[in-house]
Amino acid sequence: MEETTIVVVDDHPLFHKGMVNMLDMEPGYIIFRQASNDAESCYDSRLHPKIAEVDIYLPGMNGQQVTH
């Protein structure tokens, strides 16, 4: 089974931690980048994550700008 790579960028601590904990318990998912704001995310398209969970309302840039 191919592993699904995930980036999690969310500034709400409770949601962020819950999302990461939930995905860590699921087989086949690897979280290889986490951030709580746009500056930390350092989103790099060369990483080619299969899934990017990005909060739409981040401080600084919004989620669309971060993933664009």
Beta strands, then each sheet from edge to edge (+ up, - down):
strand 1: 4-9
strand 2: 29-35
strand 3: 51-54
sheet 1: 2+ 1+ 3+
end
